[in-house]
Amino acid sequence: MQYIYLLRQALVYITVLFWLYELAISLCSLIKFKEKPLIKNKKHKFMAIIPAHNEEQVIANLVESLKNQDYDKNLYDIYVIADNCTDNTAKYAQEAGAIVYKRFDETKKTKGYALDWFLKQKIEEKADYDAFFVFDADNIVDKNFINAMNKKLCQGEEVVQGYKDIKNPTESWISAGYAFFYWTMHRFYHLARYNVGLSPLLNGTGFMVKFDLIKNTGWDTVTLTEDIEFSLKQIIKGKKLGWATDAIVYDEQPESFKPSWKQRSRWTVGHIQCTKEYTKDLAKAVKTNKTIMNFDGLMYIMGSIPMFIVSIVLLLSNFAIYLLDTMSTFELILNIVKFVVPTFLFPIFTALLTMYLEKKPIKPMLKWALYYPLFMGSWLLINLKCLFKQDTSWEKIDHVRSVKIKEIV
């Protein structure tokens, strides 16, 4: 009995300390720091890379938005990797003005494999690009995106995540849940860390990588979350990632529960893969480099699945103590309320606060904010499921919302 009580107390302390740390860092999003000075003043040459699998309904709009960038057209090329496509993705991309590479490999289907396949060819060609961007095929890109990223490159940044906004935030409680989640992450995770000199993370799409950075290794990722994996590998090396609020890309989100469940399950499995693969190296980097940035990277991976497990064990320990007749019913209910309130009600507050700070239109999103705890609660079920059943196969999420950039901006 005493051991259960001590375990519970230890888990309470771990949980409180973890969230106090996260809160302290999040508050740094409210501080405005000076812009970094330019190390050089140059118009760099870029390639925009779009891995696409059966994306004929949306690919042309992305290529069009890239062709309409407010940047010298001679200084960037648009590449589409038609990855195991059985539709007209390659045809429509080429007609829209992209350079198309066709790839067929049924054994290696993830975006990470497609990027590695393409980039190794460019490395062998000794292509004269300074950096590259990665986009998902359903994206559309603000006309100032390349200019904003060029500025970051001139400031000495090597890996930079752009601002991932949402094409369809008001269509359903699911797409609204994604919007709240990303807006909150942008403000209280990425921006907060960038402001205080820690490292943001890549976010799947709309990011830039200096070409020289991957010339020796290619895009060497193998997990289902290649963005997080690449970010963690940079942090382990002591390299800080950048953040560009004004490099905006609009991303389509699932609008129904089934594809959202599949997508978030894939992300959770990817995080589990990264936890297994990189926790030890992140801990070693903390010991070797002795920087808060490395510690924060370790806290990120510990804050995903490990902290979820801690929360589950903490919750179960309360029931164990109650069943052993050393906790009253009132105390049990109080302890459960302490868990339920921050888990299911706090997201509503953070969603509203984030929209205010990010200057998002609150009125059309207000009703969906009430559903946000349901969205986040379903993620807890996904995490629980993935602890016991991890499907590492890649499944496509259909993108059908054909939206042009002028319809959003």
Backbone hydrogen bonds in HBPLUS format (Angstrom, degrees):
<---DONOR---> <-ACCEPTOR-->    atom                        ^
c    i                          cat <-CA-CA->   ^        H-A-AA   ^      H-
h    n   atom  resd res      DA  || num        DHA   H-A  angle D-A-AA Bond
n    s   type  num  typ     dist DA aas  dist angle  dist       angle   num
A0005-TYR N   A0001-MET O   3.08 MM   4  6.45 158.7  2.13 151.5 157.1     1
A0006-LEU N   A0002-GLN O   2.91 MM   4  6.17 162.6  1.94 150.7 155.4     2
A0007-LEU N   A0003-TYR O   2.85 MM   4  6.00 156.5  1.91 145.7 152.6     3
A0008-ARG N   A0004-ILE O   2.90 MM   4  6.12 160.4  1.94 147.5 152.8     4
A0009-GLN N   A0005-TYR O   2.97 MM   4  6.26 160.5  2.00 151.3 156.1     5
A0010-ALA N   A0006-LEU O   2.93 MM   4  6.13 159.2  1.97 148.3 154.2     6
A0011-LEU N   A0007-LEU O   2.94 MM   4  6.18 159.8  1.98 153.5 158.7     7
A0012-VAL N   A0008-ARG O   2.94 MM   4  6.18 149.0  2.03 146.5 155.4     8
A0013-TYR N   A0009-GLN O   3.01 MM   4  6.31 161.4  2.05 151.0 155.0     9
A0014-ILE N   A0010-ALA O   2.97 MM   4  6.24 160.8  2.01 149.9 155.4    10
A0015-THR N   A0011-LEU O   2.93 MM   4  6.05 163.0  1.96 146.5 151.1    11
A0016-VAL N   A0012-VAL O   2.91 MM   4  6.09 168.0  1.92 154.8 158.1    12
A0017-LEU N   A0013-TYR O   2.93 MM   4  6.00 169.8  1.94 152.5 155.8    13
A0018-PHE N   A0014-ILE O   2.95 MM   4  6.04 158.5  1.99 146.3 152.7    14
A0019-TRP N   A0015-THR O   3.04 MM   4  6.26 169.2  2.05 153.7 155.8    15
A0020-LEU N   A0016-VAL O   2.89 MM   4  6.03 148.0  1.99 149.4 158.9    16
A0021-TYR N   A0017-LEU O   3.01 MM   4  6.15 155.7  2.07 145.5 151.5    17
A0022-GLU N   A0018-PHE O   3.01 MM   4  6.36 159.9  2.05 148.6 154.0    18
A0023-LEU N   A0019-TRP O   2.89 MM   4  5.98 155.0  1.96 140.0 147.0    19
A0024-ALA N   A0020-LEU O   2.95 MM   4  6.12 160.0  1.99 146.9 152.0    20
A0025-ILE N   A0021-TYR O   3.09 MM   4  6.38 161.4  2.13 153.3 157.6    21
A0026-SER N   A0022-GLU O   2.91 MM   4  6.05 159.3  1.96 147.3 153.8    22
A0027-LEU N   A0023-LEU O   3.07 MM   4  6.30 148.6  2.18 150.2 156.5    23
A0028-CYS N   A0025-ILE O   2.97 MM   3  5.48 150.2  2.06 112.5 121.6    24
A0029-SER N   A0026-SER O   2.96 MM   3  5.70 166.8  1.98 121.1 125.3    25
A0030-LEU N   A0027-LEU O   3.10 MM   3  5.74 165.6  2.12 116.2 120.8    26
A0031-ILE N   A0028-CYS O   3.24 MM   3  5.32 163.1  2.27 103.4 108.5    27
A0039-ILE N   A0154-CYS O   2.75 MM 115  5.71 150.5  1.83 145.2 152.6    28
A0040-LYS N   A0154-CYS O   3.25 MM 114  5.15 151.5  2.34 136.8 143.5    29
A0130-ASP N   A0045-LYS O   2.78 MM  85  5.36 157.0  1.84 142.8 150.5    30
A0046-PHE N   A0075-LEU O   2.87 MM  29  6.29 158.1  1.92 147.7 150.4    31
A0077-ASP N   A0046-PHE O   3.11 MM  31  6.61 144.9  2.23 140.0 148.3    32
A0047-MET N   A0131-ALA O   3.20 MM  84  6.77 137.4  2.39 137.8 150.0    33
A0133-PHE N   A0047-MET O   2.84 MM  86  6.30 155.1  1.90 152.3 159.2    34
A0048-ALA N   A0077-ASP O   2.79 MM  29  6.17 166.0  1.81 165.4 170.3    35
A0079-TYR N   A0048-ALA O   2.74 MM  31  5.94 178.5  1.74 175.1 175.6    36
A0049-ILE N   A0133-PHE O   2.86 MM  84  5.91 166.1  1.88 142.2 147.0    37
A0135-PHE N   A0049-ILE O   2.97 MM  86  6.30 157.7  2.02 164.9 168.0    38
A0050-ILE N   A0079-TYR O   2.83 MM  29  6.12 144.0  1.96 150.3 162.2    39
A0081-ILE N   A0050-ILE O   2.91 MM  31  5.97 158.3  1.95 130.0 137.1    40
A0052-ALA N   A0081-ILE O   2.86 MM  29  5.84 163.0  1.89 160.2 155.4    41
A0083-ASP N   A0052-ALA O   2.77 MM  31  5.66 154.0  1.84 149.3 156.4    42
A0058-VAL N   A0055-GLU O   3.20 MM   3  5.79 153.8  2.27 116.4 122.9    43
A0059-ILE N   A0055-GLU O   3.03 MM   4  5.76 154.8  2.09 169.7 175.9    44
A0063-VAL N   A0059-ILE O   3.13 MM   4  6.44 168.5  2.14 155.8 158.7    45
A0064-GLU N   A0060-ALA O   2.88 MM   4  6.04 158.8  1.92 148.9 155.2    46
A0065-SER N   A0061-ASN O   3.01 MM   4  6.21 157.5  2.06 143.3 148.8    47
A0066-LEU N   A0062-LEU O   2.99 MM   4  6.28 146.8  2.10 149.0 158.5    48
A0067-LYS N   A0063-VAL O   2.88 MM   4  6.14 152.1  1.96 149.9 157.9    49
A0068-ASN N   A0064-GLU O   3.09 MM   4  6.28 131.7  2.33 141.2 153.4    50
A0069-GLN N   A0066-LEU O   3.27 MM   3  5.41 152.6  2.35 113.5 111.7    51
A0070-ASP N   A0143-LYS O   2.91 MM  73  5.52 175.9  1.92 144.2 144.3    52
A0075-LEU N   A0072-ASP O   2.98 MM   3  5.53 163.7  2.00 119.1 123.8    53
A0099-ILE N   A0078-ILE O   2.80 MM  21  6.07 174.9  1.80 162.9 164.0    54
A0080-VAL N   A0099-ILE O   2.89 MM  19  6.17 159.1  1.93 150.2 155.3    55
A0101-TYR N   A0080-VAL O   2.88 MM  21  6.19 166.4  1.89 162.8 165.3    56
A0082-ALA N   A0101-TYR O   2.78 MM  19  6.02 143.8  1.90 151.8 162.8    57
A0103-ARG N   A0082-ALA O   2.97 MM  21  6.06 172.7  1.98 146.5 146.2    58
A0084-ASN N   A0103-ARG O   2.69 MM  19  5.86 169.4  1.70 164.0 162.8    59
A0092-TYR N   A0088-ASN O   2.92 MM   4  6.08 176.7  1.92 165.1 165.4    60
A0093-ALA N   A0089-THR O   2.93 MM   4  5.99 157.0  1.99 151.4 158.3    61
A0094-GLN N   A0090-ALA O   3.00 MM   4  6.09 160.1  2.04 146.4 151.7    62
A0095-GLU N   A0091-LYS O   2.95 MM   4  6.16 159.6  1.99 150.5 156.6    63
A0096-ALA N   A0092-TYR O   3.00 MM   4  6.11 140.3  2.17 137.1 147.1    64
A0098-ALA N   A0093-ALA O   2.97 MM   5  5.49 165.1  1.99 149.4 145.8    65
A0097-GLY N   A0094-GLN O   3.06 MM   3  5.15 145.9  2.18  99.5 109.9    66
A0114-ALA N   A0110-THR O   3.28 MM   4  6.68 159.1  2.33 148.0 153.7    67
A0115-LEU N   A0111-LYS O   2.90 MM   4  6.14 161.5  1.93 156.7 161.1    68
A0116-ASP N   A0112-GLY O   3.05 MM   4  6.19 161.4  2.08 145.7 151.0    69
A0117-TRP N   A0113-TYR O   2.95 MM   4  6.12 163.6  1.98 151.4 155.6    70
A0118-PHE N   A0114-ALA O   3.06 MM   4  6.26 159.6  2.11 147.4 152.4    71
A0119-LEU N   A0115-LEU O   2.83 MM   4  5.92 174.0  1.83 159.5 161.5    72
A0120-LYS N   A0116-ASP O   3.05 MM   4  6.00 157.6  2.10 147.2 152.3    73
A0121-GLN N   A0118-PHE O   3.06 MM   3  5.41 128.9  2.33 104.5 117.4    74
A0122-LYS N   A0118-PHE O   3.25 MM   4  6.68 152.9  2.33 146.9 154.5    75
A0123-ILE N   A0119-LEU O   2.84 MM   4  6.10 148.8  1.94 150.0 159.3    76
A0124-GLU N   A0120-LYS O   2.99 MM   4  6.14 159.2  2.04 141.9 147.1    77
A0125-GLU N   A0121-GLN O   2.95 MM   4  6.17 145.1  2.07 141.7 151.6    78
A0127-ALA N   A0122-LYS O   3.11 MM   5  5.47 177.9  2.11 163.2 163.7    79
A0126-LYS N   A0123-ILE O   3.02 MM   3  5.04 148.2  2.12  99.6 109.7    80
A0211-PHE N   A0130-ASP O   2.93 MM  81  5.53 156.7  1.99 120.1 126.9    81
A0132-PHE N   A0209-VAL O   2.92 MM  77  5.53 157.0  1.97 150.4 156.8    82
A0209-VAL N   A0132-PHE O   2.89 MM  77  5.53 155.2  1.95 156.9 165.2    83
A0134-VAL N   A0207-PHE O   3.06 MM  73  5.74 144.0  2.20 150.4 159.3    84
A0206-GLY N   A0134-VAL O   2.75 MM  72  5.75 135.2  1.95 148.2 162.6    85
A0139-ASN N   A0136-ASP O   3.07 MM   3  5.63 166.1  2.09 121.6 124.8    86
A0140-ILE N   A0250-TYR O   3.04 MM 110  5.27 139.8  2.21 137.5 148.2    87
A0250-TYR N   A0140-ILE O   2.79 MM 110  5.27 177.6  1.79 171.0 170.6    88
A0142-ASP N   A0248-ILE O   3.06 MM 106  5.49 168.0  2.08 151.9 154.9    89
A0145-PHE N   A0142-ASP O   3.04 MM   3  5.53 164.7  2.06 124.6 125.7    90
A0148-ALA N   A0144-ASN O   2.97 MM   4  6.14 162.2  2.01 158.2 163.1    91
A0149-MET N   A0145-PHE O   3.01 MM   4  6.30 156.9  2.06 151.8 158.4    92
A0150-ASN N   A0146-ILE O   2.76 MM   4  5.91 154.1  1.83 152.3 160.0    93
A0151-LYS N   A0147-ASN O   3.06 MM   4  6.30 151.7  2.15 145.4 152.0    94
A0152-LYS N   A0148-ALA O   3.25 MM   4  6.59 151.1  2.34 139.1 146.1    95
A0153-LEU N   A0149-MET O   2.97 MM   4  6.30 153.2  2.05 149.2 156.4    96
A0154-CYS N   A0150-ASN O   2.90 MM   4  6.21 150.1  1.99 145.3 153.9    97
A0155-GLN N   A0151-LYS O   2.97 MM   4  6.27 125.5  2.28 137.4 152.3    98
A0155-GLN N   A0152-LYS O   3.09 MM   3  4.95 134.1  2.31  91.0 104.1    99
A0157-GLU N   A0152-LYS O   3.02 MM   5  5.50 155.3  2.08 159.4 151.5   100
A0156-GLY N   A0153-LEU O   3.07 MM   3  5.20 158.9  2.11 104.9 110.6   101
A0210-LYS N   A0158-GLU O   2.73 MM  52  5.01 143.9  1.86 154.0 160.2   102
A0242-GLY N   A0159-VAL O   2.61 MM  83  5.88 164.9  1.63 157.4 162.1   103
A0160-VAL N   A0208-MET O   2.90 MM  48  5.14 158.3  1.95 141.8 149.0   104
A0208-MET N   A0160-VAL O   2.79 MM  48  5.14 161.0  1.82 153.1 159.8   105
A0161-GLN N   A0242-GLY O   3.07 MM  81  6.23 165.8  2.09 132.5 130.4   106
A0244-ALA N   A0161-GLN O   2.93 MM  83  6.15 157.8  1.98 161.8 159.2   107
A0162-GLY N   A0206-GLY O   2.85 MM  44  5.35 145.1  1.98 143.8 155.4   108
A0163-TYR N   A0247-ALA O   2.74 MM  84  5.73 140.9  1.89 134.4 146.7   109
A0249-VAL N   A0163-TYR O   2.94 MM  86  6.18 162.3  1.97 156.7 156.7   110
A0165-ASP N   A0249-VAL O   2.73 MM  84  5.92 153.7  1.79 159.6 166.1   111
A0251-ASP N   A0165-ASP O   2.87 MM  86  6.11 158.9  1.91 136.9 140.8   112
A0167-LYS N   A0251-ASP O   2.95 MM  84  5.45 165.2  1.97 129.0 130.1   113
A0176-ALA N   A0172-SER O   2.95 MM   4  6.05 157.0  2.00 147.5 154.9   114
A0177-GLY N   A0173-TRP O   2.98 MM   4  5.90 140.9  2.14 124.8 134.8   115
A0177-GLY N   A0174-ILE O   3.05 MM   3  5.01 117.1  2.46  93.1 108.7   116
A0178-TYR N   A0174-ILE O   3.09 MM   4  6.52 153.5  2.17 151.7 157.7   117
A0179-ALA N   A0175-SER O   3.04 MM   4  6.32 156.9  2.09 143.1 149.6   118
A0180-PHE N   A0176-ALA O   2.89 MM   4  6.21 166.7  1.91 158.6 160.0   119
A0181-PHE N   A0177-GLY O   2.97 MM   4  6.10 160.8  2.01 146.2 152.2   120
A0182-TYR N   A0178-TYR O   2.83 MM   4  6.08 171.0  1.84 161.3 162.3   121
A0183-TRP N   A0179-ALA O   2.90 MM   4  5.97 170.6  1.91 157.7 160.9   122
A0184-THR N   A0180-PHE O   2.97 MM   4  5.98 157.5  2.02 144.6 151.0   123
A0185-MET N   A0181-PHE O   2.93 MM   4  6.16 161.1  1.97 148.9 154.6   124
A0186-HIS N   A0182-TYR O   2.82 MM   4  5.98 162.5  1.85 155.4 160.1   125
A0187-ARG N   A0183-TRP O   3.11 MM   4  6.29 161.8  2.14 146.3 150.2   126
A0188-PHE N   A0184-THR O   2.81 MM   4  5.79 160.7  1.85 159.0 162.3   127
A0189-TYR N   A0185-MET O   2.90 MM   4  4.90 142.0  2.05 127.0 133.7   128
A0190-HIS N   A0185-MET O   2.95 MM   5  6.33 154.4  2.02 156.3 164.4   129
A0191-LEU N   A0186-HIS O   2.90 MM   5  5.96 164.5  1.92 152.7 157.9   130
A0193-ARG N   A0189-TYR O   3.07 MM   4  6.08 161.9  2.10 146.0 151.0   131
A0194-TYR N   A0190-HIS O   2.93 MM   4  6.13 161.5  1.96 153.2 159.1   132
A0195-ASN N   A0191-LEU O   2.85 MM   4  5.99 157.6  1.90 154.1 159.8   133
A0196-VAL N   A0192-ALA O   3.26 MM   4  6.49 146.7  2.38 141.6 149.2   134
A0198-LEU N   A0193-ARG O   2.75 MM   5  4.66 148.9  1.84 150.8 146.5   135
A0197-GLY N   A0194-TYR O   3.37 MM   3  5.25 161.5  2.41  99.0 104.3   136
A0213-LEU N   A0210-LYS O   3.02 MM   3  5.56 144.0  2.16 113.3 123.2   137
A0214-ILE N   A0211-PHE O   3.18 MM   3  5.98 155.0  2.25 121.5 126.0   138
A0215-LYS N   A0212-ASP O   3.43 MM   3  5.30 163.6  2.46 100.9 105.7   139
A0218-GLY N   A0214-ILE O   2.66 MM   4  4.93 155.2  1.72 149.6 152.5   140
A0221-THR N   A0219-TRP O   3.08 MM   2  6.03 129.1  2.35 108.1  93.5   141
A0229-GLU N   A0225-THR O   3.00 MM   4  6.22 168.4  2.01 159.2 163.0   142
A0230-PHE N   A0226-GLU O   2.95 MM   4  5.95 163.4  1.98 140.4 145.0   143
A0231-SER N   A0227-ASP O   3.03 MM   4  6.21 158.3  2.08 143.9 150.4   144
A0232-LEU N   A0228-ILE O   2.89 MM   4  6.13 164.7  1.91 156.7 159.9   145
A0233-LYS N   A0229-GLU O   3.02 MM   4  6.25 155.5  2.08 150.2 156.9   146
A0234-GLN N   A0230-PHE O   3.12 MM   4  6.41 146.8  2.23 144.7 153.0   147
A0234-GLN N   A0231-SER O   3.15 MM   3  5.25 122.7  2.49  96.5 110.5   148
A0235-ILE N   A0231-SER O   3.00 MM   4  6.33 159.7  2.04 151.9 157.7   149
A0236-ILE N   A0232-LEU O   2.87 MM   4  6.08 158.3  1.92 150.6 156.3   150
A0237-LYS N   A0233-LYS O   3.28 MM   4  6.43 144.8  2.41 132.8 140.9   151
A0237-LYS N   A0234-GLN O   3.08 MM   3  5.12 121.7  2.43  95.0 109.6   152
A0239-LYS N   A0234-GLN O   2.86 MM   5  5.12 159.4  1.90 151.8 144.9   153
A0238-GLY N   A0235-ILE O   2.85 MM   3  4.91 153.2  1.92 104.1 112.8   154
A0247-ALA N   A0244-ALA O   3.27 MM   3  5.47 168.1  2.28 109.4 112.5   155
A0261-TRP N   A0257-PHE O   2.76 MM   4  5.96 154.2  1.82 158.1 165.4   156
A0262-LYS N   A0258-LYS O   3.10 MM   4  6.40 159.3  2.14 150.9 155.9   157
A0263-GLN N   A0259-PRO O   2.89 MM   4  6.09 163.8  1.92 147.5 152.0   158
A0264-ARG N   A0260-SER O   2.89 MM   4  6.01 174.1  1.89 155.5 157.4   159
A0265-SER N   A0261-TRP O   2.89 MM   4  5.89 143.2  2.03 139.3 150.0   160
A0266-ARG N   A0262-LYS O   3.02 MM   4  6.26 152.6  2.09 145.1 151.9   161
A0267-TRP N   A0263-GLN O   3.04 MM   4  6.42 153.1  2.11 146.4 153.9   162
A0268-THR N   A0264-ARG O   2.91 MM   4  6.11 157.4  1.96 143.5 149.5   163
A0269-VAL N   A0265-SER O   2.92 MM   4  6.15 164.2  1.94 152.8 156.8   164
A0270-GLY N   A0266-ARG O   2.90 MM   4  6.09 154.6  1.96 144.7 152.4   165
A0271-HIS N   A0267-TRP O   2.89 MM   4  6.21 147.7  2.00 146.2 154.8   166
A0272-ILE N   A0268-THR O   2.91 MM   4  6.25 152.0  1.99 148.2 156.3   167
A0273-GLN N   A0269-VAL O   2.86 MM   4  6.19 155.7  1.92 150.0 156.8   168
A0274-CYS N   A0270-GLY O   2.92 MM   4  6.19 157.8  1.97 145.4 151.3   169
A0275-THR N   A0271-HIS O   2.79 MM   4  5.99 150.9  1.88 145.8 154.3   170
A0276-LYS N   A0272-ILE O   3.00 MM   4  6.25 161.5  2.04 151.1 154.8   171
A0277-GLU N   A0273-GLN O   2.96 MM   4  6.10 154.3  2.03 146.6 154.4   172
A0278-TYR N   A0274-CYS O   2.80 MM   4  5.60 159.3  1.84 150.6 154.2   173
A0279-THR N   A0275-THR O   3.32 MM   4  5.32 150.2  2.42 129.1 132.0   174
A0282-LEU N   A0278-TYR O   2.82 MM   4  5.97 155.6  1.88 154.8 161.6   175
A0283-ALA N   A0279-THR O   2.94 MM   4  6.17 156.3  1.99 149.8 155.9   176
A0284-LYS N   A0280-LYS O   2.97 MM   4  6.24 154.9  2.03 146.5 153.6   177
A0285-ALA N   A0281-ASP O   2.90 MM   4  6.11 150.6  1.99 142.3 150.4   178
A0286-VAL N   A0282-LEU O   3.04 MM   4  6.34 145.8  2.16 143.0 151.6   179
A0287-LYS N   A0283-ALA O   3.16 MM   4  6.49 157.5  2.21 146.0 151.2   180
A0288-THR N   A0284-LYS O   2.78 MM   4  6.03 155.4  1.84 151.2 159.0   181
A0289-ASN N   A0285-ALA O   2.77 MM   4  5.58 162.7  1.80 145.4 150.7   182
A0290-LYS N   A0286-VAL O   2.93 MM   4  5.12 139.5  2.10 123.4 135.0   183
A0295-PHE N   A0291-THR O   3.19 MM   4  6.50 158.0  2.24 143.4 149.7   184
A0296-ASP N   A0292-ILE O   2.74 MM   4  5.95 153.9  1.80 151.9 159.1   185
A0297-GLY N   A0293-MET O   3.00 MM   4  6.29 148.1  2.11 143.4 151.8   186
A0298-LEU N   A0294-ASN O   3.08 MM   4  6.39 151.8  2.16 144.5 151.6   187
A0299-MET N   A0295-PHE O   2.88 MM   4  6.21 149.3  1.97 144.9 154.4   188
A0300-TYR N   A0296-ASP O   2.92 MM   4  6.23 141.5  2.07 142.5 152.4   189
A0301-ILE N   A0297-GLY O   3.37 MM   4  6.73 163.9  2.39 149.2 149.9   190
A0302-MET N   A0298-LEU O   2.95 MM   4  6.14 154.9  2.01 149.3 157.4   191
A0303-GLY N   A0299-MET O   2.79 MM   4  5.73 132.9  2.01 135.9 147.9   192
A0303-GLY N   A0300-TYR O   3.10 MM   3  5.05 127.2  2.39  92.3 106.7   193
A0304-SER N   A0301-ILE O   3.47 MM   3  5.51 163.5  2.50  99.2 103.9   194
A0307-MET N   A0302-MET O   2.98 MM   5  6.14 128.7  2.25 151.7 166.9   195
A0308-PHE N   A0304-SER O   3.30 MM   4  6.43 144.9  2.44 138.2 148.1   196
A0308-PHE N   A0305-ILE O   3.08 MM   3  4.95 118.7  2.47  95.2 111.2   197
A0309-ILE N   A0305-ILE O   2.95 MM   4  6.26 155.5  2.01 157.5 163.4   198
A0310-VAL N   A0306-PRO O   2.95 MM   4  6.27 154.3  2.02 145.6 153.2   199
A0311-SER N   A0307-MET O   2.96 MM   4  6.17 154.9  2.02 143.4 149.2   200
A0312-ILE N   A0308-PHE O   3.03 MM   4  6.35 155.3  2.10 147.7 154.1   201
A0313-VAL N   A0309-ILE O   2.92 MM   4  6.16 168.9  1.93 157.4 159.9   202
A0314-LEU N   A0310-VAL O   2.87 MM   4  6.02 155.9  1.93 147.7 155.1   203
A0315-LEU N   A0311-SER O   2.95 MM   4  6.13 156.8  2.00 145.2 151.1   204
A0316-LEU N   A0312-ILE O   2.93 MM   4  6.20 162.2  1.96 152.1 157.0   205
A0317-SER N   A0313-VAL O   2.84 MM   4  5.99 146.5  1.95 145.7 155.1   206
A0318-ASN N   A0314-LEU O   3.35 MM   4  6.65 143.0  2.49 141.5 148.9   207
A0318-ASN N   A0315-LEU O   3.25 MM   3  5.46 131.2  2.50  99.2 110.7   208
A0320-ALA N   A0316-LEU O   2.93 MM   4  6.25 153.4  2.00 149.6 157.9   209
A0321-ILE N   A0317-SER O   2.97 MM   4  6.18 162.6  2.00 148.5 151.9   210
A0322-TYR N   A0318-ASN O   2.97 MM   4  6.14 152.9  2.04 142.9 151.0   211
A0323-LEU N   A0319-PHE O   2.87 MM   4  6.07 159.3  1.91 150.3 155.2   212
A0324-LEU N   A0320-ALA O   3.13 MM   4  6.34 132.6  2.36 138.6 150.7   213
A0326-THR N   A0321-ILE O   3.24 MM   5  5.80 166.8  2.26 162.9 160.3   214
A0325-ASP N   A0322-TYR O   2.95 MM   3  5.21 153.6  2.02 113.2 115.9   215
A0332-LEU N   A0328-SER O   3.00 MM   4  6.31 155.1  2.06 148.6 155.6   216
A0333-ILE N   A0329-THR O   2.95 MM   4  6.21 166.0  1.97 154.3 157.3   217
A0334-LEU N   A0330-PHE O   2.90 MM   4  6.10 158.7  1.95 148.7 155.2   218
A0335-ASN N   A0331-GLU O   2.93 MM   4  6.11 156.7  1.98 146.4 152.1   219
A0336-ILE N   A0332-LEU O   2.98 MM   4  6.25 151.3  2.06 148.7 156.7   220
A0337-VAL N   A0333-ILE O   2.87 MM   4  6.11 156.8  1.93 150.2 156.9   221
A0338-LYS N   A0334-LEU O   2.98 MM   4  6.26 149.8  2.08 143.6 151.7   222
A0339-PHE N   A0336-ILE O   2.99 MM   3  5.06 132.2  2.22  96.5 110.2   223
A0340-VAL N   A0336-ILE O   2.78 MM   4  6.08 160.1  1.82 154.8 161.0   224
A0341-VAL N   A0337-VAL O   2.91 MM   4  5.79 174.8  1.92 153.8 155.6   225
A0343-THR N   A0339-PHE O   3.34 MM   4  6.26 148.3  2.45 138.3 147.3   226
A0344-PHE N   A0340-VAL O   2.81 MM   4  5.77 161.7  1.84 161.0 163.5   227
A0345-LEU N   A0341-VAL O   2.84 MM   4  5.17 153.1  1.91 141.1 148.5   228
A0346-PHE N   A0341-VAL O   3.21 MM   5  6.62 143.6  2.35 150.9 156.0   229
A0348-ILE N   A0345-LEU O   3.11 MM   3  5.65 138.0  2.29 112.5 122.4   230
A0350-THR N   A0346-PHE O   2.99 MM   4  6.31 165.5  2.01 160.6 164.8   231
A0351-ALA N   A0347-PRO O   2.89 MM   4  5.96 152.1  1.97 142.7 150.2   232
A0352-LEU N   A0348-ILE O   3.10 MM   4  6.34 164.0  2.13 151.1 154.2   233
A0353-LEU N   A0349-PHE O   2.93 MM   4  6.12 165.6  1.95 154.9 159.5   234
A0354-THR N   A0350-THR O   2.84 MM   4  5.86 159.6  1.88 144.6 150.7   235
A0355-MET N   A0351-ALA O   3.03 MM   4  6.23 162.9  2.06 147.8 152.0   236
A0356-TYR N   A0352-LEU O   3.10 MM   4  6.32 154.6  2.17 144.9 151.6   237
A0357-LEU N   A0353-LEU O   2.95 MM   4  6.22 165.7  1.97 155.1 158.5   238
A0358-GLU N   A0354-THR O   2.76 MM   4  5.85 157.7  1.81 156.3 162.9   239
A0360-LYS N   A0355-MET O   2.88 MM   5  4.81 158.6  1.92 142.7 147.6   240
A0359-LYS N   A0356-TYR O   3.29 MM   3  5.12 155.2  2.35  96.7 103.7   241
A0365-MET N   A0362-ILE O   2.99 MM   3  5.30 138.3  2.16 109.4 122.0   242
A0366-LEU N   A0362-ILE O   2.95 MM   4  5.84 115.2  2.38 151.6 169.4   243
A0366-LEU N   A0363-LYS O   3.24 MM   3  5.21 156.7  2.30 103.9 110.8   244
A0368-TRP N   A0365-MET O   3.09 MM   3  5.33 119.0  2.48 101.1 116.4   245
A0369-ALA N   A0365-MET O   3.09 MM   4  6.36 132.6  2.33 149.2 162.5   246
A0369-ALA N   A0366-LEU O   3.18 MM   3  5.28 137.1  2.37  97.9 109.5   247
A0370-LEU N   A0367-LYS O   3.32 MM   3  5.76 143.8  2.46 104.5 112.6   248
A0371-TYR N   A0368-TRP O   2.94 MM   3  5.20 141.5  2.10 103.8 115.3   249
A0372-TYR N   A0369-ALA O   3.18 MM   3  5.09 149.3  2.28  96.3 105.5   250
A0374-LEU N   A0371-TYR O   2.88 MM   3  5.27 125.3  2.18 108.4 123.2   251
A0375-PHE N   A0371-TYR O   3.11 MM   4  6.54 150.2  2.20 150.1 159.2   252
A0376-MET N   A0372-TYR O   2.94 MM   4  6.27 166.6  1.96 161.1 163.3   253
A0377-GLY N   A0373-PRO O   2.68 MM   4  5.71 149.1  1.77 140.8 150.9   254
A0378-SER N   A0374-LEU O   2.92 MM   4  6.04 150.1  2.01 142.4 149.1   255
A0379-TRP N   A0376-MET O   3.08 MM   3  5.04 128.1  2.36  92.3 106.4   256
A0380-LEU N   A0376-MET O   3.30 MM   4  6.77 137.4  2.49 139.0 149.3   257
A0380-LEU N   A0377-GLY O   3.05 MM   3  5.20 128.3  2.33  97.3 110.4   258
A0381-LEU N   A0377-GLY O   3.36 MM   4  6.83 148.4  2.46 142.5 150.0   259
A0382-ILE N   A0378-SER O   2.99 MM   4  6.32 149.3  2.09 141.4 150.3   260
A0383-ASN N   A0379-TRP O   2.85 MM   4  6.15 160.3  1.89 149.8 154.4   261
A0384-LEU N   A0380-LEU O   2.96 MM   4  6.19 157.4  2.01 145.0 151.2   262
A0385-LYS N   A0381-LEU O   2.89 MM   4  6.09 161.6  1.92 149.4 154.3   263
A0386-CYS N   A0382-ILE O   2.91 MM   4  6.11 160.4  1.95 153.3 158.5   264
A0387-LEU N   A0383-ASN O   3.10 MM   4  6.34 128.1  2.38 140.4 152.5   265
A0387-LEU N   A0384-LEU O   3.28 MM   3  5.33 140.8  2.44  96.7 107.4   266
A0388-PHE N   A0385-LYS O   3.11 MM   3  5.69 145.3  2.23 110.9 119.4   267
A0389-LYS N   A0385-LYS O   2.90 MM   4  6.03 146.6  2.01 148.3 159.0   268
A0407-GLU N   A0404-LYS O   2.98 MM   3  5.51 153.1  2.05 114.3 122.6   269
A0408-ILE N   A0405-ILE O   3.09 MM   3  5.47 157.0  2.14 110.4 117.5   270
A0409-VAL N   A0405-ILE O   3.04 MM   4  6.22 176.5  2.04 169.2 168.8   271
